[in-house]
Amino acid sequence: MINKKVALVTGASSGFGQLTAHLLAQEGYCVFGTSRKQHSASQGVEMLTLDVKSDESVQSCIKQLLAQTNRIDLLINNAGQIHASVIEETSLEQAKDIFETNFWGVVRLTNAVLPTMRQQRSGHVINMSSLAGLVGAVGQGFYSASKFALEGYSEALSVELDPFNIKVSLIEPGYFKTNFNHDMSQATSTYADYDTVREVLPSSISQVIAHGDNPEKVARMILRVAQSQSPRLRYRVGNQAWLPALRAILPDSLFRLSARKFLNLP
């Protein structure tokens, strides 16, 4: 039996996940990170192999963790994928794959840990959402849709888990300086009407990310939320945290124009 609080961070081989896992370990948590490929332990983080799109992989991972710890206090659903393609040029298969990681992957992991958390009558699930889950992201429609789904799921789940003293929180970052965009999937079909947008989109997203905020801010925010005695449901973080408020006050036509200019779209 481990006396420390046990945390599981998915997608911990790079980016927000890696920074968060290392920070939690520094703060005294017993931390397990996950990655689709095998990685050795680093900076106090034990790495487990996990494919969030596989029921068998999820069950195996949680079974392996609980065999060592017999408890889990904190689940951080961070694993995700991004794309740069307009909706009509994104195949249904590609769209489903985005949801398998960004939404159903969260559901699989959460369902796998909830029996233990309910037995403990304690726990905290922190889901990595996005400002794109509050404002539709041009050229990333299915990424945005997956995060909108995550927002609604998490809000309902937070109410259902109240009787068991299990908390649910959403982290909603904007664009940050990470390598997340290096694995962006591209359009699977092409139509001449979208040629200009298709040519501009990947570089525009990469440029916005390159000029983004320090990703350590997200890790520190997650730590603060994890340590809170009364965590809120939603936390926005980053230079674009004002975006949902701006949409609420601007006329729709002006906001749509601003969204296109932000990504240098014609």
N, C-alpha and C positions, 0 to 999 in steps of 0.2 A: 504494500500500500504506500503510495507516494503522498507526502505531507504537503508538498507544494500544490498550488493551483495548476491544473493541467489545461493547456491550450493547444488547439489544432488549427493550423493555418494552411489553407489550400493555395496552390500556386505560389509556393514559397521559394522557388529557385531563382527568382529575379523580381525586380520592381517593388511595388507596394508590399507584396507578400514577404519577400526576403527581408526588407527593412523592418517590417512589423514583427516578424518572427525573432529577429536578432534583438530588437528593442525589448520585447517581452521577456526573452531569456535574460537580458541584462537586469531586468526588474524583478527577477526571482521566480518567474513562471517555469514550469516544466513544459517545454515547447516541442511539439512535433510539427514538422512542415511536410508538405506533400508536393510531388512533381510527377509528371507522366513518365519521366525517365529516372533511372536510379541515380541518386546523389548521396555522397557520404555526409556524415554529420559535420556541422560547421558552426562555430561560435555558440555552442550550447544548444543547438537545434538538431534534434534527431530527424532525419528525413525518411519518409515513407513513400513508396511508389503508389500512385493513385491516378486513375482515369475517371474523372467525375461523370463521364458519359456512360459508364458501365456499372450496372447494379452489383455485379459480382465483385468488381474492384473496390467499390465503396464498402461493401459488407466485409471484405477481407481486410481492408485498411482499418476500419473501426474495431474489428475483432482483435487485430494485432495490437492496436493502441490500448484497448481495455485489458488485454492480457497482461500488459506491463503496468498499468496504472489503476485499474479497477474504478476509474472515475474520469469524467471530463467536465470541466468548468466553463470553458470558453471555446466556441467554434467560430472561426473567422472564414466565411465563404468569400474567398478572394479570386479564385481561378476564373478566368474569363477569356473571351476572344473578341476581336474587333474586325470590321470590314470597311472597305472604301468602295462602295458601289451604289448606284441609284437603285431604287426598289424594283423597277421593271426589269433591270438587267441582272438581278439577283435571283438565282434559281430557287425553287421551293426546297430542293435538297440542301442547298447552302443555308437558306434561312432556318430550316429545321436544325441544322448542325449548330448554328449560333445559339438557338434556344436550348439545345441539349446541354451546352456548356454553361451559358449565362443564367438560365432559369432552372431547367430540370436538374442540372448538377447541384444547384443549391438545395432543391427539394430532396434529392437523394441523400445528401450528406446530413441535412437537418433531420430527416426521418430516421436516419441511422443512429443519431445521438440522442434523440428525444426520450426513448425509453429509459436510458440511464439518467438523464437530467430529471425526468419526472420522478424516478425512484429516489434521487438525491433531494428532490424538492428545491433545486437550485440549478442555475446555469445561465449562460448568456450567449445568444446567437447574434453575431455581427455580420451583416450582409453588405458586400461592396456593391453599391449601386452607382449612380452617376447623375450629374446634372442632366444627362441625356435621358434619364428616366423621369424627368420633370418637364423637359422641353425637347420636342422632336429634333433630332440631329440630322441635318441635311447631308445626304450622301452616306448615312449610316443608319438607315431607317430600321433595319431589323435588329441591330445592336440596341438602338433606342427602344424599340418595342419590347425587347427582352428585359430591359431595365424598368420600363413602365410596368411590366408584369411582375417583376420582383418587388416593386414598390407596393402594389396592391396585395400581393401574397404576404409580405412582411407585416403590413398593417393589420391584416386579419389575424395572422398568426400571433401577433403580440397580444391581442385581446384574448385569444383562446388559451394562451399559456399563462396568463396572469394568475389563475388559481394555484399554479404549481411553483410560483416564485421564479419563473424562467423569463428572462428579459430578451427582447428583440430590438436591435438597432440597425439603422441604415446609414452608411457613410456615402455621401454624395459629392465626390470630387469633380472638378472640371478638368481642363487639360493640364497635365503635369509632365515634367521632363523625365520620361521613362522610355524604355525600349518597346513598349506595348505595340507601337505602330509598325515595328519591324516584321510582325507576323500578320499584317493585314491581308485578308483575302480580297481578291479582285472580282470584277464582274464575270459572270459565266456566260452571258449573252451580250451582244452588242447591237445597238440601233443607232443609225447615223444621227438622229436628232439629239442624242446625248454625247456626241463626240467631244465637244468642247468641255463639257462638265467632267467627262471621264478622264480627259487629259490633265485637268487642273486639280481634281479632287485629291489624289494621293499626296501630291506635293504640298497642297494647302494644309491638309491635316498634319503632315509631318512637320511643316513649318510652325503651326500653332503649338504642337507638342514641344518642339525645340525651344520655343519661347515661353513655355509653361512655368509653373511654380515649382518649388523644391519638393520632391516627393517625400522627403522626411517629414513634412508637415502632416501628411496623411497618416504615417506611422505613429506620430505623436498624438494625433487626434484619436486614433484607434485605441492607443494605450489609455488616454484620458477617459474615453467612453467605457473601456473594460474595467477601469478602477472606480468608476462612479457608483455611488450607492443607489442613486435613482436616475439611471440613464434615460434619455429621451429616445423617441423613435427615430428622429431624423437629425442628421448633422451634415451641413454643407461646409466644404473646405476648398480653398483655392482662390485664385484671382477672379474666376468667373462666378463666384458664389451669388453675385447680385443678379444673375441672368433671369431666374424665374420671377423675381420681383419686377424686373424691367418688362418682361412679357405681360405681366398683370396690368401695367399702367399704360403701355404704348398701344396705339391703335394697331389692329392686326396687320394691316398693309405695311405699316412702317416697321414693325418688328420683323416681318418676313423679308423685307428689303435689307434690314440690318443683318439678319442671319446669313443672307447670301454674300453680303460684303465681307463679313467676318471671315469667310472661307475663300474669298476672292472668286466667287462663282459669278458667271455672267447672268 
